[in-house]
Structures are given as C-alpha cells and as structure tokens.
C-alpha cells in the first residue's frame, strides 16, 4: 500500500537510540570481533607448524584434483543441460573454466552503540552469480543459510562449454491429458488476436540453480508446491511480452541496453510478437477466452435442455472463477516495464488458464469533481491520460466521493487516527472500493487484491494456483497461531515440526488457541448469524476435529503473518472506527501489505459491517479482523523471502518472531515502528531496499550495492552489475533467480529517476 509522508520514520541508526535495553533484545545479536592470532606465534609452536604443513599439503592435492574443474559423473557439470551447439553455432565457444571467488565482503563492519544490529552482518554475494554458474539443483550449495557443518560453495571452480538453453515453463494443468478431460470440461485455447492466429506465448526457464545463490531464509518453495529446481532470467521471463526487441518489431525497446547473449531462443517458437500490429485489447482477449470456456465454471449454465445440463454437471467438475484486481490511480506513470508485467499477468493468469482468472484495473480517480459517470467523454479522457490503450477495457473507475455515497452515515469517532485522513479515503479504507467491486461482480468467488509495485519473478499462474491449493489443505486447528509467526525452515525444521512448535508455545503461554468466531463486548451479529448460520464447516462442528477445515478453501490468504495488533507498536494498530469507545477496543489481526486473496463471503461480511454497522479499520487490518470476529478461514502463506546479509539463525528468529509468545504480534513485534528497519534487507516488505536493488540487477542494470562505509544504505557503496560487468570474460553472465515476490518496485530502468 502507498504510504504517506505524515510520519517521519527516520534513519535506522536514530531508531536504535529509542530502544530500551529490553527492547533491544528483540533485534539481531551483535557479532563480536574475535581476537587476532599472530603468525609468529603460530610458527613458533611445533604443533602449529605441523598443522600448517599438513594443511598446505592437503590444499595442494585439492588444487591438483580440481585442476580440470568440478565434474559431474557424466561429464562437465552443465552437460545435463542441452548445451549442444545449433546449426547456427549460437552458443559455440572454447571450453572454459570459471573460478568463483569466496563470497567475502571486504567492507568494514561498523561499530557503535546506536547502530541497528542488522548492519553488523556481512552482505551476501551469491545472488549476483549468473547463468554460467548454473548447476543441477541436487548439486546446489547455498551461500546462506547453512547449518553447522554444511559445506560452503566458495571458492568454486565451475566448468562450462557454453550458455545453457532454457525451455518453456508451463505450470498450468495439462488440459489435453486424459485424466484432466475425464474430470473437467474441455479447455479451448485462447489467442491474442481475434482471428485466432497468435497463441499465448510461453515464458522460459532454466533447469537448475545458480551455484552459491542463497536459499530463502523465510518461507519455502517446496512447502507451497512451487518449483525450486528452475530459475528465470529477464529474457525468458519477459521476452515473450516485448522485452529485448525494438519498437519496429512490436516490442518495447527495453532490454536492448543490457547483456543479451543467447536470448534469441526465447522467440524461436513464436517469433517476436508485434503487439502494435495486433492492436491488442486485453479486455477483449479475456472476454473471448471466457466465452469459449464458460461451461467450465461454476454458476454458468450451459445451453441446452435442462436434462442435458444436468447430465453435464454430473459428468464434469466445474471450477470457481477468480478476479485479479490491481489497484491503480490517476497520475501513475506507466513505464515499459510496468506494461510488460501487466501483459504477463493477463497472459499467464487469464488466457493460458482458459478464463479461470480475469484481470481488472481498479482505477482511483483522485479528482472527485470529474463527472466520470455522467459523461462518457470525461471517462474516456481520463483513460487516455492515465492508462495505456491496450488496458482501457480492463478499467473500472471509482472515486472517494462514490464511497461516501455507498457507505453513508455517521461512522463515529475513531479509537485513534494517526493519519488524520478521511474515513472514506483510500489511505485508511482501500477495502471499500474492493468491497463494492465484489458486490458488482457476482461471477467471481475469489478476489486477489494486488498492487502495481509488486513483481513476481516466475509465472503468475503458478503463484496464485499453488497458494490456493496449499491454503485449502490447512487445518483450522492452530490456524491463527501458526499464521501469526514467520516460518524459518532452517531454524524451525519442516512444516510438521513448525506446527508442533507453535502448539507447544501456545500451551506454554497459558492462552487458549483461537477456534471459531471470537466474542467481545459490543460485538453485533451479522444478519446471517442472527438466523443461526455459521462459517465453520461441518468438520469443525461434529465429532473428531482433527480434520477441521482441511479441504476448505481459505477466505483470506495473506503474504505476511497475521499478527495481533494489540500492543504491537504498529502505528495504525488502533485505527478502529464505529465501535463504542466505552468498550475495550475489539480484538484485531493485521497483515502488512494489502496484497492478498479474499473470498466473496469475507467481502460480503466486510461490506455488511461497513454499511449496516458503520464499522471499519485501517486497510491492512480490516479483512483479517473480520475473519477473526466471524470465524472465517484465514492463513498466512509462507512464500520464499530472501535476505541480503548473513544473519545467524537465532537472530533472524529473534528479529522476526520477537513478539508475544514468540510470534510476530504483541510487544516486540517486527512491525513496531522501531523494529521495521529489519525488513529493509528482505525481498518482501513495503519499505524494503534490497527488493528493488536485486530486481534491477536481475533486469541487467548496474546498481549501487548499498555497502557504504557507515554500514550501507540504498544508493550508497559501489556501482555494480549492468552490461559492462555481465559481458566481461570472467563474469558469470546475467542473473538467473528462482521465483520470488519482490516489493516495493518504485522504479526499474535507471532513466526513471532522471
């Protein structure tokens, strides 16, 4: 969510000075300097002399053994990837041996009492190794995190004979398989053009991982069903949508200023699609796709006699439709990279899925005086001035004045209002527009609330589909407690171990686990609850509750922990409106960053609470709190999150699970204004710095590495990466990263800052 400037967050060093001794214990522990061992003292002791001589001998033998490079049993370590030269000799070059140096950051580690503790950990370098260091996933050794005794990948000699070759990556079901056709309706292919001549292109991935590349510290690919044995470069990811070729060829002219050796393979199958020549209208393409496949979806009856419809429904499973609602606003600068990302979303989610998803732009018109409903000419002018032509038909316009009409009446005083802004405004109540959108679109069962400054390095269908599948499998037993804690696999073990740990921590706390709707003074029932309806499934009401909620679609899927806002130090924790101030503030849950999936029934609950009871809370708190109050299923999906420094695992857990009962909520929360700086070095948080740095390096642009003499900040340090570095003979080439969410991405091409 876009943050205002009404609060000064200050520097991390100044924040540290605000902490009491007890509060500092929740931050990463300092790394103390070890005493130096003097060389003369070593050589003067006979035991040390023998040890040094033996080490030298072993090192010499190791060098001889590795002289030909580290080799796979079947030959060179990259031979398993198709590296055979083509007729064009596309990748042909002499056999080469590349030595990757030890990943040691020589930047001085600063000292000082008032310095944020995370600055004491050294930077990681493995992220910036490229395609020439690609190895099979089974041979991958991460630079970080590593447990005691796990082998470091550095220094490493990698043997290669050319660049690896990517292959199409299609995470969608095999719609042509007999197994799929037995259970589901036939999926008709969708096309970019009305004449059905241009199919939706594939994106490309490389099999393997880049040697030395760190693993995610928070969350997991395999847990969520995401592929972690492949990586993506910029051309495989965005080349099908216009990256890497010129305007004359129908591309967007971006990527031509970066290293691009071997990128041509991405266009061998489809050619470089000329999006200008097609005159692509993404809304029309989605409508045509749905029309061809509407029999697949729940609630859309097929034509034919009632008997025929009944037989078809029994024979085939229908699936719910999902809307992907991207929040936009007038004045947003649509860069070429933003267009590429949007094309990718529509192609991968809507068109390749046969209409399972549909992408919408919810455009906030900030000038409330514009007659956008009275005058079509005005509405068209706003679109022309603010949205590329190809996305016009995806747009729904709205204003804050409209929200005042939809949700009229006196909402009463707020417990606190740190921003001082209008209760109907997008800053405090962005959910109002989404609620209205859902009420206006009964064809969708789920709504992904998405933001323009989020990027997914991978295929969007894989992300959204796998998150939904994983969330459906989760039990309601211990659900709120698990969702309140960051999952750190190298520290917590597998998911079962993590589940057991949370259960034991809950028991030790003396608090009862949350189950079903919570009661509190002043709570008012929904109309459906007055009639006796419950949101709990039958598995949670009768008999053995061990399977409670398993197989039930989640009403809320968040991408950060759903934490207890009470005493958390989060600045908007008491932005609660419409409840009696004489009662205690209602219990609240929150997930920072509004990107999430909400069910229709959750949005209906929020809608009724808003219009009938005049209840609302800050945007990131209202959905989770309504799920808590009424007993809906809400889960935090621990997606892969990377970190820029070599933290020890204890410190990671203390920093991110340092709240009440070892969670992310309550006193000591990582979302406390004084603790938020710990997220700056991660790939997913609203004020992350590392997310943008890593993303732009992956796009092929040189970036300041943030390793300044005072510990480092965004824009400090040395300019690294970019075309010149990636094209040098001793470079490992362009970056290839596993799938990950990055946020916020405020700019991509360096020229956007000019």
N, C-alpha and C positions, 0 to 999 in steps of 0.2 A: 504494500500500500504506500502511496506517496506520502512522505512525512512533511509536515510544515516546518517553519523555522521559528516557531514561537518559543521553543525551548533550546537553550544552548547546551549541547552535550559536552562541549569542552574537549580537551585532549585527554588521552588515556592517562598520561602522567599526572595531570591535575586531579583526575578522578581517584587515583590511588591514594592521594593525600587525604581524601574524605573518609577513608575506611578506618573503622576501629580495629583493634587487634583481633577481636573475634571475627569480624567480617573478612579480614584478610586471609583467614584460614580457609576460606572457600575458593580462593584463587590458586592458580598453579604454584607449586612449591619452587623456590629458587634452586638453581643448580650452582653448587659451591665449587670454587676453583680447587683442584687437587694440588697438593704440594709437588713442586718440580723435583725430578730425580736427576742428580748431576751425573754427567757422563764420566768424569774422572773417578767418581765413587764406584760406578759400575765396573769399570775396567780394573780397578784396584782390588777387586774381590775375586778369588779363584772360581767360586761357584757362578758368579755372574759372567765371568769370562767364558766358562764352558757353555752356559746357556746361550750367550750371544753367538758363539761359534756354531753351535747346533742350529740355531735359528737361521744363520746365514747359509748353512749348507742346505737346509730344507727349502729356503727361498730360492736358491739357485736351481735345485732339482725341479721345483714347481715351475720356474720360468721355462726350463727346457721342455717340460711336459706340455706346457701351454703354448709353446712357440708356434704351433700350427693353428692355434685358436681352439676355443672350446667347441667340441664337435658332438653332434647327435649320433647315436648308434648307426643311423642310416646315412651319415654323411654330414655336410655342413649344417649348422643349427637351423638355418632357414630353408633347407631343401624341401621340407614338408609343405611349404607354401609354393604355389606354382610360380617358379621364377624362370621358366624356360623362355629364352628369347623368342619373340614372334618373328614372323617373316619381315617385319619392319625393323627388327633388332631394337625394339622400343627401349628395353632396359639393359642392352648389352654393354658390358664394361669389364675391365680386368678384375680378376679375383682380388679382393681387398681384405685387410684385417684392420679393424677399428678398435682402438683401446679407449674405453670409457674410464675417466679418472675417478678416484674416490670422491664421493659426494660430500666434501667438507667445505663448509662456508668459512672463508677466512676473515669475514667481518668480525671485528671485536665485539664481544658480548658485553654490553654496557653494565655498569654498576650503579647502584643508587637506591636509597630507601623509598623514594617516591615514584619509582618506575614500575609500570604494570609488569606483573611477574611473567606473562607470556613472552615478553621481549627477551627473556633470558635463555629461551630455547633457540637453537640454531635452525636456520632455514633448510628446507629440503630442496634437492636439485633434480631428483629423478623425474619429476613431472615434465621436464624440458628435454628429455631424450626423445628421439624421433623414430621414424619408420625403419631405419637401418638397424635399430636395436630390437626389432620385433622377434619374439621367441614364442614357442608353443606355451599355452597357459600353464601346462604342467611343469615347465622349466622356469617359470617366472619366480624371481626372488625380489620381494618389495624392499625398497629402501626403508620403508616405515609403514605400519608399525611392526616391530619384531619382538617376540618374546625372548627371554634369556636363552642363549644357546642357538638361536636361529641364525643362519648364515647370512652375511651381508652380500649383496650383489656386486659391491665395488671393492677394488678395481676389477674390471671385467674386460676380457677380450672377446669381441663378437666377430665371427666370420660371416661374410655375406658376399654374394656374387652379383647382386643387383637389387633393385627395389622389389618388394613383394607385390602381389597382384590382388586387388580387392575383388569381392564377389557381391552380388545383390543380397541384401538383408531384408527378409520379409517375415515379420513376426506375427502376421495375421494367420488365422486358421487356414488350412488347406481346403479351400472352398470346393475344389474339384475332387477331393477324396471320397471314396465310397462311404467311409464312416461318417463324414460330415453330411453327405446327401441323405443318408438314412434317417438322420435325426432332424435335419433342418431343411428349410426351403432352399431351392437353388439360388445362388447368388449371381446375379447378372453383372458382368463387368461394367465399370463406369469409365467415362472418357473426358478428356479436357475440352474437346470440341463437340459441336452439335452433330457433325457428320460421323462421329464415332470412328475417327481415323487415328486419333492420337491418344494412346492409352496412358494411364497414370504411370510416371516413371518410378523405378526402384531407386532407393538410396543404397550406397555401397559401404561395406565394412571389411576390415582386415581380420583374418583369423589369427588370434594370438594376443599377447600383451607385450608392451614395450618393457624390456628388461630394466629393472631398477625403479620403475614407476611405483610410487606409493599406493597402498591399498586405502580404501576409505576408512577413516577412524570411527565414524558414526554410521550406523545402518549397514545394509548388506544388499548386494545384487541377488545372490542366490536365494536368500530368505524370501524375497518378493517375486522370485521367478524371472528376474532379469538376466539376460546373458552377460556373463563376465569373462568370457573367453574370446571376445572380439573387441576391436577398437575402431574408432572413426577418425578420419582426417577431414579437413574442411571441404575438400572436393567431393569425397564420397557422400558427405552429409548434405551439402547444399548445391553441389554441381548440377543435379537434376532440375533445380529450380531457378537457375540463372547465374550461379557463381562461376567465375572462371572463363566467361566468354563475353564478347563485345556486344554493344548495342546493335550493331549491324546484323549480328547473328540472332538477335532477340534476347540476349542476356542483359545483365545489369552492370557490366563493366567492372565489377568488384572481383578481387582475387587475382586480377591480371598483374597487379603490382607486388605479388608475393611469389615465393618459390613454388613451382608447379610441375616439376618433373614427373612424368608418368601419369599425370592426371587425365590424359585422353581416354583411358579405359572406361571412365565413368559414362562417356557418351557413345561408346561403340555400339550399344544395342539400340538406343532410341535416337541417337543424334542429339545435337544441341537444339532443344526445343525453342522455337521462336514464339515467345509469349506475346510479343507485339503483333505478329502476323495473325495469330489465333484470335486476338481480341478477347482474351479470356475474361469471362464473367463468372467468378467463383460461386456466387449465389445461384446463378442459373445452372451451373455444373452440379451443384449439390441437389437442386430440385429435380433435375433429370435423373440423377443417381437414385434418389429416394423413390421416384415414380416407378422406376424399373424394378425396384426391390421391395415395395411397400407391403407385400404379402408376408414378408419375413418378420414383421414387427407386431408386438402385442398391441391390441386396440385398433388395428387397421384391418377391417374385414375385406376379404377377397370378393370379387364379383362372382356371381353365380347363384344358384339356388341355395336356400337355407340348408338343404341336405348336403350339397357339395361343400359348403363352407364348414359344416360340422365335421364331415369326414376329413377334410384337410387339416382342420385344427387338431384332430386326434392323431393324425399321422405325423405331423411335423411340429417341432418346438418353435415357438415364437420368442423373440428377444425384445427387451425394452430399448427404447431409443434414449440417447444421451445428448444433451446440448453442451457445447463448449462456449462459454460466454466470456469474451475477452473485454475487459474494461478499457475504454479509450476516452479521450477528451479532446475538445477543440483546442487547437494550438499545438498538439503533439506533432513533432517533426518525424515524418515517415522517411527514414533513411532506406537505402538499398538493402542493408542487412535486415532491417525490420520487415521489409517486403518479402525477402527470402524466407524468413522464419514463418511468416503468415501463410505463404504458399505451402510450406512444408506441413503446417498444421492441417490445412484443408485437405491436402492430397492424402496424407497418411491416416488421418482420423476419419474423414467423411468418405472420400472417393474410393480409397482402397478397401474400406470396410463394407462397401455396398450399402452405405447410408445408415450404418449403426450409430454414427455420431453426426452432428451438424454443428458447424462453427458459426457463431454470431459475434458481431461487434456491438457492444452497448455503449453508444457514443454520448457522453455527457456534454451537453451544450451549455457552456458556462455563462453565456449572456442570456439571462432569464427573460429579457424583453423581446427576444426573437419569436415571431409568430410561427413556430415550426409546425403546428397542427392546422393552423388556419390557412396557411399559404404554401402550396407545394413548391412554388418558385423559391421561396426563402429556404425551405428544407433542402432543395437541390443545390442552392448556392452554398449552404453550409457544408454539404458533402463535397462539392467541388473544391472548396477552400481547405478542407481538412483531411480528406481521405483519398487515397489513390483510386482511380476509376474502377480498377478491377475488383475492389472490395465494396463498392457502393451498395450493392444488393444484399450485403451481409449486415447492414447497419440498422439499428433501432435507436432513434434519438430520444433523449429524455432531459429534463431539467429539474433542479431542486424545487422550483415553483410547482411543478407537477406533483412532487412528493408531498407537498403541503396540502394539495387538493385531495390526494389519495388517502392520506393519513391526517385528517383534520382534527381539531380539538386541542384541549389543553393537556400537555404531557406532564405538567407539574415540574417541580424543581428537581435538579439532579443531586445525587449524593455529593459528587464533585464534578467539575467541568474544567479540567486543566487547560483545554484549548480555547475556551470561551467562544466556541463556534456554534452555529445554528444546529438544533437537534435534527432538522431535516437535511442538513448538508452532507455532502459526500464524505467529508473528513471523518465525521462521527458516526454516520449511518449509511455507509455504502451499501449495506444489505437491503435497504428499502427498494432501490431500483431493481435489484435481483429478485426480490420477492414479487414485485409487480410483473417482471418479465416472466416468471414462472407461472403466475396466475393467468397470464395471457397466452401461454403455450402449453396446453394440456397434453400435447403429443409426446412430451418428454417426461421420463421418470426420474432422471438424474441430471444435475446441472454442475458442470465444472466451472468454478469461479476462478478466472485466470487473469494474469496481469501482463501488460505489454513489455515489461522489463525482465521477464523470466525467459530463460532459454533451456532447452533440453538437448543435451548432446547425445543424440540417438534418435530412434524412431518414436514418434509421439504415441502411436497405437500401442507399442509395447509397454510404455509407461502407464497409460491410463487403464488399459486392459488388465495388466498384471496387478496394479494396485487394487482394482475392484475385486479380482479373484482372491487375492490374499486377504483382504478385509472381510470377505464373505466367510472365510474359513475360521475367523477368530471367534473365540468363545466370549460371551458376556461376563463370565466369571472372572473377576480380577481385571476386567477391561479398563476401567477408569484408572486403576493404579498402574497398570503396565503402560498406558498411554501418557502418563504423567512423567515418564522417565526416558532419557536418551539411552538408546541401546548401543553399547560399545562392544562389538563382538570379541575383540582380542582381550578385553578385560572381563566381560561377563560370561564368555563361553557361548554355546549355541542357544537357540531360542528357548528350548525347554529349560535349560539352566537359568536363563534370564527370568522366565516365568516363575520358577521355583524361588529365585532370589526375591522377586517382588512380593510373592506371597509371604515369605518369611519376614521381610521387612515390614509388611503391613501388620502381621501378627505381633511383631516386636514393638510396634508403635503404640499398641493398645487401641488403635482406631478400627472401627468396623469397615470392611470393604463396602464400597457403594454398589448397590444392586437395585435396579429399577428406579422409578421416579423418586426424587428426594422431596421431603416436606420441610416447610419453613414458615415462620409467621408471615401472614399476609398473602400467602400463595392462593391464587384463584384458579379454578379448574377451567379447562377448555370445554367447549360445548360438547365435544365427543366424549370427554371424560365424565361430564355430568350424566351422560347416557350410559355410563359403565364401560366404555371402550378403553382398552389398554394397548400400549405399544409393545408390550412384551409378547414374544411368540409363545406358542403352546409349550415348547420345550423348556421354557423357563418357569412355567406355572405348575405343571403336573409332574409328579414322580422325580426321577433322577435328573438333577440339574447339571450334570457334568457336560452335557452337550448343549447347554443353554446358549442360544444364539449362533451355534455352528450351522452354517448353511444359510444364514440370514444376511441379506445384503445390508451393508452399512449405510446409515443415514448421514453420517459425516465421516469423511476421510481427510485428515489434516497431514501436513508435511513438516510440522514441528510438534513437540509434545503438547498435550492438552493439560495445562498446568493449573493449579489452584491459584487464583489471582489474589486471594486474601493474604495480606502481609508480604506479598511477593516483591514489593518495591517497583513493580511495573508502573509506569507513570499514569496509565489510564485505568488502573485496577478498580477505581471507584466511580468511573464514568457510567453511572447507573441512573436511569430516569424512569419515573412513573410509579415507583413503589412508595409506600408510606415511610416518611423519614423517621417516624416514631418507632418503627420496627427495625430490627437488625438488618443490615444490608444482606440481600439474598445471597446464597452460595453461588460462586461464579467459577467458570472454567474458561480458559482462553488458549488460543493457538496463534502465535505471532506469524505474520504473513497470511494474507487472506486467501491465497491460492489453496483450493480445497474442492472436494466433491460433496454436494448437498443433495439429499433426496427430495422428491416432491413433498412428501409428508412432513419433513422437517421445515421446509419453506412455508408450507401451509400453517404449521404451528407458529412460526415466526410472524407470519402475516396476521394471524388472528391476535396474537399477543400485542402486535403493534396497533392495529386498527380498533380492536374492541377494548383492550385493557390499557392502551397507551403506555406500554412497557417497551423499553429499548435499552441497549447498552452499546458501548463502543464497538465498532465494526468487527474487530478481531475476537471479541468476547461474546457477542450475542448468539451466534449459531451453537457454539459448544455449550453455553449456559442453558439454552432452551432444550437441547438434547438431555442435559443433566436433570433439569426440572421435570421433564415429562417422560423420562425413561426410554429414550431412543438410543440406537446403537451408534456409538462414536469411537473411532480408533485413530491413533497416530500411526502412520505407515513409515517405518524407519528406512527411508531411502538412503542411498550412498552419499555421504558427505565427507569431503576431503579437507585436510588442514595443511597450512603452509610451513609449519615448524615441527621439530622433533620433540614434541611433548612426551614426558613419561606418562604411562597409562594411568597411574594413580592421580596425577594432576588433571588429566582430562576428565576423569570421573568427578573429582572434587569441584572442578570449574563448572561442569555442565549438569551435574546431579547434586549440587551442593545445597539444595533447598531442604525443606522439612521432610523427614523420613527418607532421606537420600533420593529425593525427587527433584524435578525442575520447578516446583512450586513452593509457595510459602517463603519464610525468611531464608535468605541466602540464594534465592532464585537466580539463575543466569540471565534472567530478563529484567532484573533490577537495573536501574539506570547506572548504578555504579559498577555493575558486572558485565554489561553488554559488550564492552570492548573485547571480551574473549572471543566473540563471534567474528571479529574483523578478519581473522586469518582463516575462516572457513569458506566453503563454496556456497553456503546457503544461509543467508540472513539479510534483512532489509538494509543493513549498513555495512555489509561485508566489503572488504577491499580486495581480498585475494580472488574472489569470484571474477571480477572484471579483469584483473591482471592476467589470470590464467586463460580466460576466454579469448582475450585479444592476442595473447601469444599463440594460442591454438589457431586463430584466424590468420596468423602469419605476420603480425605487426610487432615491431620492437616496442618494448615497454621498460620503464624504469622499474627495477626489481624490488624497490622498497627496502633496500638494505643500507640505509644511511648510517652515518657514524653515531647518531643518537639512538640507534635501535631500529630505525626504519619506519617509514610512513608511505602512504600512497604518493607516488610522484618523486620519491627520493631514491638515491642509490645510483646504479649504473644502468645505462640503456642496453638491454639485452634482447636477443631474438631478432625476428624480422628476416627479410630476404637475404641480406648480406651474410648473416650468421648461418642461416639454414643451407645456403649454397656452397659454403666452404668445404674443401676436401675432407677435413677432419670432423665435420658436423655429422650428426646422426639424422639430419633431414628434418622435415616438417613433423609437427606433433601429431600423435595418434593417441587419443584418450578413450577410456571406457565411458559408457553412458553415465551422465550425471546431470542434475539440475544445478543451474547457476543463477544467482540473484543477489543484488540487482545489476543489470547491464544498462548503464546510463549512456554509454557511447561505445562504438565498435571500431570504426575507422578513425585513425588519428586526426583526420581533417575535420571531424565533427566537433573538435574542441577549438577550432580556429575561429 
